């Protein structure tokens, strides 16, 4: 008899707890809607409404690729086993609300090659991104690979997933070669005419999307030993971009971060936002970024964010975060410490 009463009591407790949790969940959703003017991210009916980005964390992004696409790059440096963390898991792990999704190693497959599937890989990734505030999807992916043919895939996807707010152009300066005078120069992955066509397509679809681009610090100093230029010059088409992301390829050059930001500020259009890109791992040397340098660039970026010299900070990335690098743990703990500060 006592056992029956205890069992009944336990069931009542579990039932009441579930009801309370449900109420809390609904209250949280209502608070989200009331506080931001939105329902759940990805709800098509709320696509035109804007969230007030008023905390530091609101300006934090993860740079992500399909899971495992950095495995071979790490194996070159005897880092074996590979990563299994997906882009959405990476955003969850460091607790950021925004995501850049970059196509790499021909992944995900193009939607027109997967018509036989109930949901294409593009759609499945978009579904996993629905809880996020903003998503920017590449049409020029890792290594500058990609073309205008990828634009319709992203625009079609954005019709059903309105938190997709822009396109990304990664490794945008390609075919870098040394000329007879010893200087190096490359060319843009898309011509100025093609970039203008992207803008025109945005207007035709009525979707006010943004264009993001990767810019390495070496591009800003073409006369330096590691520097390179572009033909046509960057200044002739930089006004086509909404967000300029600044990346330092080698950790040893982070000491020049201030000068590199000034160099970008000197050529950036007034209408463009600047984002600071932060590496977890050095692709050239196979070493994770030292924690002291990670702290330096994170704190410097936070200072610039508060001064409005930059507008976003980007952390790379899910394909590295579950490999146990101290730099990754630092990022996660640092975001937990500063993310909810008001701007």
Secondary structure, DSSP 8 states (H G I E B T S, - for coil): -HHHHHHHHHHHHHHHHHHHHHHHHHHHHHHHHHHHS-SSTT-GGGTT------BGGGGEEEEEESTTTTHHHHHTTT--S-----HHHHHHHHT-SEEEEE-BTTBS--GGG-TTSSS-HHHHHHHHTTTSSEEEEEEE-GGG-B-GGGHHHHHHHHHH-TTEEEEEE-S-EEEEEE-TTS-EEEEESS-HHHHHHHHHHHHHHT---EEEEEEEGGGG-TTSTT--EESS-GGGTGGG-SEEEEE-SSGGGGGGHHHHHHHHHHHS-TT-EEEEEE-SB-TTT--B--HHHHHHHHHHHHHHHHHTS--EEEEE-HHHHTT--HHHHHHHHHHHHHTT-B-
